Amino acid sequence: QVQVAESGGGLVQPGGSLRLSCTVSRSIFNYVMGWYRQAPGKQRELVAAMDSGGRSNYADSVKGRFTISRANAKSTVYLQMNNLKPEDTAVYYCNSVGRALYGSDYWGQGTQVTVSS
């Protein structure tokens, strides 16, 4: 079984920054890890992903503003979010990309990000 815990969300003004963290209870070394978000009334979408080698990719909507990183030894994934916009408001989740983390369909509780003046 695996557990994922996201943290670091909050209320921020447009143009502000937040850093999200995600800790996984087992090794993430063999997984592409990503940050997803789900806004009210919308489907969950993948916004950033990174493999163990450090290669990353981003959704067009966040490119140039968000940066994903990971510390494999700590089983931790980060998302630095700069120049936040109201449309970034969502619950942010961390999980594997492409295949289930240890075969589990588990999703953490996520962390709420609200961008508003």
Secondary structure, DSSP 8 states (H G I E B T S, - for coil): ---EEEE--EEE-TT--EEEEEEESS--TTS-EEEEEE-TTS--EEEEEE-TTS-EEE-TTTTTTEEEEEEGGGTEEEEEE-S--GGG-EEEEEEESSS-GGG-------EEEEE--
